[in-house]
Amino acid sequence: MPIVHRSDQLLSRLAALQRAVPAVKGAALITGDGLVIAAYPPGWDADIHDPTGGEHVAALAAVMAGQAERALARLDQGAFQQIVVEGERGTLAIVQAHTDAALTLLIERGAALGLALHAARAAAQDLSAILDQPA
């Protein structure tokens, strides 16, 4: 039986999310510092000059998640779970996936947002389980 590396499993799960919700333009599993652990589609995080590329999305999502965590703590509302920001051209969703990892999505305008968020939460649970596997 071939060995499947965690990075391949993470990428496969992000690809499955995009197949389940084609309106997802890009998905990245990021650290709290904004570093990309895995991104889909391949190369989405490669162009540092693309403002909608994975690197920019990861950095901005990390800032937003950090601010949300501080606000929730200050207001005694418990741990951060998700952020959804809708704009005129699309939606940014950030879903907590692990202790120090979040799933970040760029979703096309007009998408079935409830379906996308449901799929994102399921993917976040799967990604967390993959991250928890022994090395």
N, C-alpha and C positions, 0 to 999 in steps of 0.2 A: 504494500500500500504506500503511495507516495506521501511524503511529508508536506503538509500545508502550513506555511508560515502565517503568523498572526497578521502580518501586513497584507498578505493575500486574502485572508478571511475578512479583514476590515474593508478592503477595496471591493470584494465580492458583495458584502452586505450593503455598501453604499450604492453599488450598481443595481442591486435588487430594489432598493428604495426608488431609484430613478425610473426603473422599469415599471414599478407599481404606480408611480405618480410622475408621468412624463412632464408635467408642468414644473418639476424641479429642474432649474437650469444648472444648478451646481450644489454639491453637498460636501462639507468638510468636517472631519472630526478634529477638533482643535484643543490645545491645552489652555489653561487659564492665562498663560502668558501670550497667547495668540499664535503659537506655533502650530503648523499643520501636521497632524499625525497621519491622516489619510484624506485624499480628496478624489471626488468623482465629478465629471469625467476626467480621465487621465489628461494631465497637462493643464487642467483648470487653474492650478496654483503656480504655473510656470512663468507667466508673463507678469512681471512686477509692475509694468506700466498700464495694465488693464485695470481700471477702477472697479470692475465687477469680477475680477479674478480672485481666486481662492486666497491668495496672500493678503489682499486688502480686506476681503470679507472676514478672514480669520482675525486680523488685527483689530478691526472695528468691533467685531462680535465679542472679543475678549474684553475690550473696554466697556462695552454695554453690559455684559454679564457681570463684570466686577462692580459696576455702579449699582446694578440691580441687587446684587448680594448685599452691598452695604445699606441700601435703602430698606430692603426687607428685614435685615437685622435691626436697624434703627427703629423700624416700625413694629418689631416683634411679630413678623408674619411668617417666620419659619425659613426653611432653606429655599434657595432659588430653584425653580423647576423649568420655566420657559419664558421667553420673550417673543412677542409677535409685533412687528412694526410694518404697517402697510403704507406704501407710497403710491403715487399715481402710476408708476410703471412696474410695480411688483411688490413683493413682500419679503422681508427678512425674518426668518424664524431661528431662534436659538433654543435648543432643548438640552437640559442637563443630561449627560450620558453616564458620567462616572465622577468620582471624587474630584478629579482635576481635568475633566474633559467634557466638552459640549459638542453637540451636533448642530452645525450651522447650515441653513439652507437659503438659497435664493429661489424664490418661487415666482413664476410668471403671473402677471396681472390676469385676473379673471379665473384663476384656478379654483377648484373646490377646496377651499382652505381647511375645512373640517377634515376632509379625507387626507389632505397632505399632513396635517398635524397628527392625526391618528397614526398614519404610517411612520412619521418621524419619531413618535414616542415608542412605537414597537421596535424600530431600528435602533433607537438609543439603548433600549434594554439589551438587544442582541450585541451591540457594540461593547457595552459594559461587560457582558459575559465573555466576550472575546478578549478584552483587555485583562480580565481576571485570570485567564488561563496561565498556568505555570509556563515559564520560559523554557 
